[in-house]
Amino acid sequence: MIVGIAIDLLIEFLKTNELQEWMERCLFGALDEGDRYQEFEVEMEQFEVAMRALGMKAGDDETEDEAVPTPIPQAG
């Protein structure tokens, strides 16, 4: 039984997911240039698919406020 659980965990760990596939096919991915996304629009569509597979939606921020940088006080 323990061996079966260990094998199942190993398979789950080694299995690729949509985000990994997207990362391999994006502009800086590990695949050959011919296997990468050829158009930016397709790349972004597939990114949305990968994010939805992870349970996220585009623009799924909890806050609508934009971050405002805090000025660093200078000694003087």
Rosetta blueprint (number, residue, H / E / L):
1 M L
2 I H
3 V H
4 G H
5 I H
6 A H
7 I H
8 D H
9 L H
10 L H
11 I H
12 E H
13 F H
14 L H
15 K L
16 T L
17 N L
18 E H
19 L H
20 Q H
21 E H
22 W H
23 M H
24 E H
25 R H
26 C L
27 L L
28 F L
29 G L
30 A L
31 L L
32 D L
33 E H
34 G H
35 D H
36 R L
37 Y L
38 Q L
39 E L
40 F H
41 E H
42 V H
43 E H
44 M H
45 E H
46 Q H
47 F H
48 E H
49 V H
50 A H
51 M H
52 R H
53 A H
54 L L
55 G L
56 M L
57 K L
58 A L
59 G L
60 D L
61 D L
62 E L
63 T L
64 E L
65 D L
66 E L
67 A L
68 V L
69 P L
70 T L
71 P L
72 I L
73 P L
74 Q L
75 A L
76 G L
